[in-house]
Amino acid sequence: MPKRIETAQSITRKRRSITVAASPFNQVKFELGIVLVLLPLAWLVVGRVIAGSLGQFAVLFGLVCVAAGWLVVRTRSILRKLEMERIRGAQQE
């Protein structure tokens, strides 16, 4: 039985980067990730800067509402764009 000589290419594998399937919502997913990182940081900062718990709640509630509103607006914008593309595609057929 002949010896098998393995080359460096068969031993080492090419490194692949982490990829996400193409989606029109990838940007919104990224922004959601940013929100999920920044809000806990804001919670820590607000806890140190604002003394009263009612004031802390108001500021954090406001930040959450702004973040949620931003994500809703971005998602609706993408959905509207996809719907317009679908309508244009149907009209061209």
N, CA, C and O of each residue as an XYZ file, in Angstrom:
372
protein
N       0.850     -1.163      0.000
C       0.000      0.000      0.000
C       0.907      1.241      0.000
O       1.762      1.384      0.874
N       0.719      2.133     -0.979
C       1.592      3.303     -1.054
C       1.256      4.292      0.063
O       0.113      4.414      0.504
N       2.299      4.986      0.495
C       2.101      6.007      1.527
C       1.431      7.228      0.905
O       1.744      7.648     -0.209
N       0.541      7.750      1.639
C      -0.140      8.937      1.162
C       0.565     10.173      1.710
O       0.711     10.331      2.922
N       0.991     11.028      0.820
C       1.655     12.255      1.242
C       0.625     13.371      1.203
O       0.029     13.669      0.169
N       0.443     13.968      2.351
C      -0.538     15.041      2.430
C       0.166     16.380      2.291
O       1.224     16.614      2.875
N      -0.421     17.213      1.539
C       0.158     18.532      1.358
C      -0.361     19.472      2.434
O      -1.294     19.144      3.167
N       0.241     20.614      2.517
C      -0.158     21.600      3.514
C      -1.594     22.055      3.292
O      -2.291     22.394      4.249
N      -2.034     22.065      2.060
C      -3.395     22.492      1.778
C      -4.421     21.526      2.338
O      -5.492     21.947      2.775
N      -4.115     20.251      2.332
C      -5.090     19.297      2.845
C      -5.085     19.238      4.365
O      -6.068     18.814      4.972
N      -3.999     19.654      4.975
C      -3.929     19.628      6.435
C      -4.581     20.876      7.028
O      -5.376     20.796      7.964
N      -4.232     22.009      6.470
C      -4.813     23.241      6.995
C      -6.017     23.633      6.153
O      -6.057     23.439      4.938
N      -6.950     24.167      6.820
C      -8.154     24.621      6.128
C      -8.123     26.137      6.009
O      -7.566     26.842      6.851
N      -8.726     26.601      4.958
C      -8.838     28.046      4.820
C      -9.803     28.553      5.870
O     -10.854     27.963      6.119
N      -9.422     29.652      6.471
C     -10.300     30.238      7.482
C     -11.443     30.961      6.799
O     -11.254     31.747      5.870
N     -12.594     30.676      7.274
C     -13.772     31.352      6.743
C     -14.237     32.372      7.765
O     -14.207     32.126      8.971
N     -14.659     33.496      7.276
C     -15.212     34.487      8.183
C     -16.676     34.138      8.443
O     -17.308     33.401      7.685
N     -17.177     34.677      9.508
C     -18.576     34.442      9.843
C     -19.424     35.246      8.880
O     -19.242     36.456      8.742
N     -20.336     34.588      8.225
C     -21.196     35.281      7.277
C     -22.654     35.060      7.654
O     -23.013     34.077      8.303
N     -23.453     35.979      7.239
C     -24.894     35.908      7.466
C     -25.556     35.887      6.096
O     -25.138     36.594      5.178
N     -26.569     35.087      5.974
C     -27.280     35.018      4.699
C     -27.789     36.403      4.317
O     -28.233     37.171      5.172
N     -27.722     36.707      3.051
C     -28.159     38.016      2.580
C     -29.634     38.223      2.898
O     -30.484     37.395      2.568
N     -29.908     39.329      3.536
C     -31.275     39.671      3.895
C     -31.388     41.186      3.921
O     -30.448     41.869      4.327
N     -32.512     41.713      3.498
C     -32.665     43.169      3.576
C     -32.723     43.672      5.016
O     -32.571     44.868      5.262
N     -32.940     42.770      5.961
C     -33.050     43.161      7.364
C     -31.739     43.046      8.135
O     -31.728     43.263      9.347
N     -30.639     42.712      7.470
C     -29.367     42.565      8.168
C     -28.936     43.850      8.861
O     -28.383     43.802      9.960
N     -29.179     44.997      8.238
C     -28.814     46.266      8.861
C     -29.628     46.508     10.130
O     -29.104     47.018     11.120
N     -30.901     46.144     10.098
C     -31.743     46.307     11.287
C     -31.279     45.356     12.393
O     -31.285     45.720     13.569
N     -30.881     44.151     12.020
C     -30.352     43.202     13.006
C     -29.096     43.760     13.663
O     -28.903     43.636     14.872
N     -28.249     44.375     12.849
C     -27.031     44.983     13.379
C     -27.373     46.116     14.347
O     -26.781     46.221     15.422
N     -28.322     46.953     13.964
C     -28.737     48.057     14.826
C     -29.370     47.550     16.121
O     -29.188     48.155     17.177
N     -30.108     46.450     16.046
C     -30.659     45.846     17.253
C     -29.530     45.390     18.178
O     -29.611     45.560     19.394
N     -28.490     44.816     17.602
C     -27.338     44.414     18.401
C     -26.692     45.594     19.097
O     -26.298     45.497     20.259
N     -26.580     46.711     18.389
C     -26.014     47.918     18.999
C     -26.891     48.388     20.152
O     -26.387     48.754     21.214
N     -28.202     48.376     19.940
C     -29.135     48.787     20.994
C     -28.991     47.874     22.212
O     -28.988     48.346     23.349
N     -28.873     46.570     21.970
C     -28.770     45.622     23.083
C     -27.459     45.767     23.853
O     -27.362     45.337     25.002
N     -26.468     46.362     23.234
C     -25.208     46.630     23.941
C     -25.277     47.982     24.650
O     -24.836     48.107     25.792
N     -25.826     48.987     23.983
C     -25.816     50.341     24.533
C     -26.808     50.555     25.670
O     -26.515     51.314     26.594
N     -27.957     49.918     25.630
C     -28.940     50.147     26.688
C     -28.459     49.683     28.071
O     -28.657     50.413     29.042
N     -27.846     48.516     28.202
C     -27.309     48.177     29.528
C     -26.207     49.146     29.982
O     -26.086     49.441     31.170
N     -25.412     49.633     29.032
C     -24.400     50.633     29.397
C     -25.069     51.919     29.859
O     -24.627     52.546     30.821
N     -26.134     52.308     29.171
C     -26.884     53.496     29.583
C     -27.484     53.294     30.970
O     -27.531     54.227     31.772
N     -27.939     52.087     31.250
C     -28.506     51.780     32.562
C     -27.460     52.005     33.658
O     -27.768     52.562     34.712
N     -26.224     51.570     33.403
C     -25.156     51.769     34.379
C     -24.833     53.255     34.558
O     -24.638     53.720     35.681
N     -24.779     53.987     33.461
C     -24.456     55.417     33.545
C     -25.577     56.180     34.236
O     -25.315     57.010     35.107
N     -26.810     55.912     33.862
C     -27.950     56.617     34.456
C     -28.032     56.320     35.942
O     -28.396     57.194     36.728
N     -27.699     55.102     36.337
C     -27.712     54.743     37.755
C     -26.720     55.554     38.567
O     -26.937     55.774     39.759
N     -25.640     56.002     37.950
C     -24.633     56.811     38.641
C     -24.928     58.305     38.563
O     -24.608     59.046     39.492
N     -25.524     58.748     37.486
C     -25.692     60.182     37.239
C     -26.975     60.728     37.867
O     -26.969     61.819     38.436
N     -28.059     59.987     37.771
C     -29.355     60.466     38.260
C     -29.657     59.795     39.590
O     -29.600     58.571     39.707
N     -29.980     60.614     40.598
C     -30.136     60.104     41.958
C     -31.474     59.395     42.177
O     -31.499     58.301     42.740
N     -32.553     59.978     41.756
C     -33.872     59.421     42.057
C     -34.239     58.258     41.146
O     -33.928     58.259     39.955
N     -34.901     57.276     41.724
C     -35.269     56.108     40.922
C     -36.337     56.455     39.880
O     -36.372     55.849     38.809
N     -37.206     57.421     40.184
C     -38.210     57.826     39.207
C     -37.543     58.510     38.012
O     -37.926     58.280     36.865
N     -36.556     59.341     38.286
C     -35.809     59.985     37.205
C     -35.044     58.971     36.368
O     -34.998     59.078     35.143
N     -34.444     57.988     37.028
C     -33.732     56.927     36.308
C     -34.689     56.166     35.405
O     -34.388     55.892     34.243
N     -35.851     55.828     35.961
C     -36.848     55.103     35.168
C     -37.285     55.920     33.960
O     -37.403     55.391     32.855
N     -37.524     57.213     34.173
C     -37.991     58.069     33.078
C     -36.954     58.149     31.962
O     -37.302     58.057     30.785
N     -35.699     58.316     32.320
C     -34.645     58.418     31.306
C     -34.491     57.092     30.569
O     -34.423     57.074     29.340
N     -34.437     55.998     31.292
C     -34.282     54.687     30.652
C     -35.497     54.333     29.800
O     -35.354     53.771     28.714
N     -36.689     54.659     30.291
C     -37.899     54.407     29.509
C     -37.870     55.222     28.218
O     -38.245     54.728     27.155
N     -37.427     56.456     28.318
C     -37.303     57.293     27.126
C     -36.306     56.722     26.129
O     -36.570     56.709     24.927
N     -35.165     56.251     26.616
C     -34.166     55.656     25.730
C     -34.694     54.394     25.050
O     -34.462     54.179     23.861
N     -35.397     53.571     25.805
C     -35.966     52.348     25.239
C     -37.005     52.691     24.178
O     -37.048     52.057     23.123
N     -37.840     53.687     24.450
C     -38.860     54.088     23.470
C     -38.223     54.627     22.199
O     -38.683     54.321     21.099
N     -37.175     55.424     22.334
C     -36.485     55.962     21.158
C     -35.859     54.826     20.360
O     -35.977     54.793     19.135
N     -35.191     53.891     21.042
C     -34.554     52.764     20.349
C     -35.597     51.894     19.645
O     -35.411     51.500     18.493
N     -36.692     51.600     20.345
C     -37.743     50.773     19.739
C     -38.382     51.497     18.558
O     -38.650     50.890     17.521
N     -38.622     52.787     18.719
C     -39.197     53.561     17.622
C     -38.281     53.580     16.408
O     -38.740     53.448     15.273
N     -36.995     53.743     16.648
C     -36.029     53.741     15.541
C     -36.059     52.400     14.800
O     -36.080     52.371     13.570
N     -36.062     51.305     15.537
C     -36.077     49.987     14.909
C     -37.379     49.752     14.139
O     -37.366     49.146     13.068
N     -38.491     50.226     14.675
C     -39.774     50.077     13.982
C     -39.771     50.881     12.690
O     -40.215     50.390     11.653
N     -39.274     52.114     12.745
C     -39.236     52.956     11.550
C     -38.340     52.336     10.490
O     -38.701     52.305      9.313
N     -37.174     51.841     10.894
C     -36.249     51.220      9.935
C     -36.861     49.965      9.311
O     -36.736     49.744      8.106
N     -37.522     49.147     10.129
C     -38.130     47.920      9.624
C     -39.273     48.239      8.662
O     -39.383     47.621      7.603
N     -40.114     49.191      9.022
C     -41.222     49.577      8.138
C     -40.707     50.160      6.831
O     -41.300     49.950      5.773
N     -39.594     50.896      6.910
C     -38.994     51.472      5.701
C     -38.526     50.368      4.750
O     -38.740     50.445      3.540
N     -37.894     49.357      5.306
C     -37.421     48.235      4.484
C     -38.601     47.466      3.910
O     -38.581     47.081      2.741
N     -39.624     47.242      4.718
C     -40.814     46.544      4.219
C     -41.483     47.329      3.090
O     -41.920     46.749      2.096
N     -41.560     48.649      3.249
C     -42.155     49.489      2.211
C     -41.344     49.400      0.921
O     -41.903     49.307     -0.172
N     -40.026     49.431      1.062
C     -39.148     49.334     -0.109
C     -39.313     47.978     -0.804
O     -39.371     47.916     -2.032
N     -39.387     46.901     -0.032
C     -39.580     45.572     -0.611
C     -40.930     45.461     -1.311
O     -41.038     44.842     -2.370
N     -41.947     46.056     -0.724
C     -43.282     46.025     -1.338
C     -43.283     46.786     -2.659
O     -43.892     46.346     -3.634
N     -42.606     47.919     -2.686
C     -42.524     48.701     -3.924
C     -41.773     47.920     -5.006
O     -42.164     47.943     -6.173
N     -40.710     47.238     -4.626
C     -39.965     46.421     -5.588
C     -40.821     45.265     -6.103
O     -40.763     44.920     -7.283
N     -41.614     44.670     -5.211
C     -42.495     43.575     -5.612
C     -43.551     44.067     -6.588
O     -43.861     43.395     -7.572
N     -44.102     45.244     -6.310
C     -45.136     45.805     -7.198
C     -44.532     46.126     -8.561
O     -45.139     45.829     -9.590
N     -43.342     46.730     -8.579
C     -42.690     47.040     -9.851
C     -42.376     45.766    -10.640
O     -42.512     45.742    -11.864
N     -41.961     44.721     -9.946
C     -41.682     43.448    -10.609
C     -42.930     42.825    -11.201
O     -42.890     42.247    -12.287
N     -44.049     42.944    -10.477
C     -45.306     42.396    -10.968
C     -45.812     43.193    -12.170
O     -46.412     42.623    -13.081
N     -45.577     44.492    -12.181
C     -46.028     45.320    -13.296
C     -45.206     45.060    -14.556
O     -45.720     45.185    -15.667
N     -43.950     44.704    -14.390
C     -43.086     44.463    -15.537
C     -43.386     43.118    -16.189
O     -43.058     42.913    -17.358
N     -43.991     42.219    -15.464
C     -44.282     40.886    -16.022
C     -45.453     40.879    -16.906
O     -45.815     39.832    -17.444
